[in-house]
Amino acid sequence: MTRIIKTRDAPNLYKIGVRAGLLGNAFGIGLLISFSNTTWTHFGWYLTALSFFHWSEYYTTSVTNSRSLTLESYLLDHSREYKIAAVASWTEFTLEWLVFPGLKQFKWLSILGLILVIGGEVLRKTSMITARSNFNHYVQHIKQHDHQLVTHGVYQYFRHPSYVGWFYWSIGTQIILCNPICLVGYTIVSWRFFRQRIHEEEISLLNFFGEHYVDYQKETGTGLPFIKGYIGRY
Ligand SMILES: C[S@@+](CC[C@H](N)C(=O)[O-])C[C@H]1O[C@@H](n2cnc3c(N)ncnc32)[C@H](O)[C@@H]1O
């Protein structure tokens, strides 16, 4: 079915195109650096992974839940803190590369980070594909008529598989870069973020699905270390 593009969509289409172009360029530059013989190889891995993550958030949403697709689906405009965290990691990498260049050349450590990033990415996108239209980048507080509780696939192992994937993905990016300060910072900040987010999300899920969600909570853990979720009355 052909979708008629209305004139008012044009500025958005332009912004979507700009973001796709920027991410495509970053991905290409990341690959070039990755395969170049320089001391920035691991930064190339990171740049490739980062641009792929944001592009694939948009693309996966467009396939699995096009109803919720917006410019924000790239997760580039998400939060100020996220941007600050990104700039902090680039700054740490550059400063340490200048002062302690040897610190950036632990290939085995960067490979470990890459494994975490790839595993986290696969888990996150598998969760989006499994939950389909029930997955939304924004926590829903009003139940859509067709919102169903998902407990199959990766959701039978973790209650919050996409957050598990994103959590290990973000830690993995700092291990790739061999950034000790940001590794500690990212671990603490993302853990606190997901603890708060899961608390808020589970209050709504208990309101939406009642006893079914309580049973799900009893059978399945959140998947994130030391995060129990919202265990309370609904
Ligand atoms: C960004 S998605 C994250 C989903 C889930 N927390 C995860 O990590 O895979 C947030 C939306 O998913 C919905 N959601 C979370 N768990 C769900 C489940 N098991 N079944 C259906 N919808 C769910 C919430 O209502 C919320 O609007």
The ligand as an SDF file (V2000), in Angstrom:
LIG
                    3D

 27 29  0  0  0  0  0  0  0  0999 V2000
   11.1530    0.3580   26.1740 C   0  0  0  0  0  0  0  0  0  0  0  0
    9.9290   -0.9070   26.3020 S   0  0  0  0  0  0  0  0  0  0  0  0
   10.8440   -1.9770   27.3950 C   0  0  0  0  0  0  0  0  0  0  0  0
   10.2080   -3.3070   27.5780 C   0  0  0  0  0  0  0  0  0  0  0  0
   10.8680   -4.1640   28.6350 C   0  0  0  0  0  0  0  0  0  0  0  0
   11.0490   -3.4220   29.8530 N   0  0  0  0  0  0  0  0  0  0  0  0
   12.1820   -4.7130   28.1670 C   0  0  0  0  0  0  0  0  0  0  0  0
   13.2080   -4.3450   28.7580 O   0  0  0  0  0  0  0  0  0  0  0  0
   12.2110   -5.4850   27.2130 O   0  0  0  0  0  0  0  0  0  0  0  0
    8.7580   -0.1710   27.4010 C   0  0  0  0  0  0  0  0  0  0  0  0
    7.3190   -0.5510   27.1250 C   0  0  0  0  0  0  0  0  0  0  0  0
    7.1880   -1.9520   27.1270 O   0  0  0  0  0  0  0  0  0  0  0  0
    6.0060   -2.3320   27.8200 C   0  0  0  0  0  0  0  0  0  0  0  0
    6.2950   -3.6400   28.4300 N   0  0  0  0  0  0  0  0  0  0  0  0
    7.3020   -3.9520   29.2890 C   0  0  0  0  0  0  0  0  0  0  0  0
    7.2980   -5.2580   29.5920 N   0  0  0  0  0  0  0  0  0  0  0  0
    6.2710   -5.7980   28.9070 C   0  0  0  0  0  0  0  0  0  0  0  0
    5.7530   -7.1080   28.7910 C   0  0  0  0  0  0  0  0  0  0  0  0
    6.3140   -8.1370   29.4230 N   0  0  0  0  0  0  0  0  0  0  0  0
    4.6720   -7.2970   27.9990 N   0  0  0  0  0  0  0  0  0  0  0  0
    4.1100   -6.2660   27.3350 C   0  0  0  0  0  0  0  0  0  0  0  0
    4.5450   -5.0080   27.3910 N   0  0  0  0  0  0  0  0  0  0  0  0
    5.6220   -4.7740   28.1590 C   0  0  0  0  0  0  0  0  0  0  0  0
    5.7730   -1.2690   28.8640 C   0  0  0  0  0  0  0  0  0  0  0  0
    4.3870   -1.0780   29.0940 O   0  0  0  0  0  0  0  0  0  0  0  0
    6.3820   -0.0350   28.2180 C   0  0  0  0  0  0  0  0  0  0  0  0
    5.4180    0.7790   27.6100 O   0  0  0  0  0  0  0  0  0  0  0  0
  1  2  1  0
  2  3  1  0
  2 10  1  0
  3  4  1  0
  4  5  1  0
  5  6  1  0
  5  7  1  0
  7  8  2  0
  7  9  1  0
 10 11  1  0
 11 12  1  0
 11 26  1  0
 12 13  1  0
 13 14  1  0
 13 24  1  0
 14 15  1  0
 14 23  1  0
 15 16  2  0
 16 17  1  0
 17 18  1  0
 17 23  2  0
 18 19  1  0
 18 20  2  0
 20 21  1  0
 21 22  2  0
 22 23  1  0
 24 25  1  0
 24 26  1  0
 26 27  1  0
M  CHG  2   2   1   9  -1
M  END
$$$$
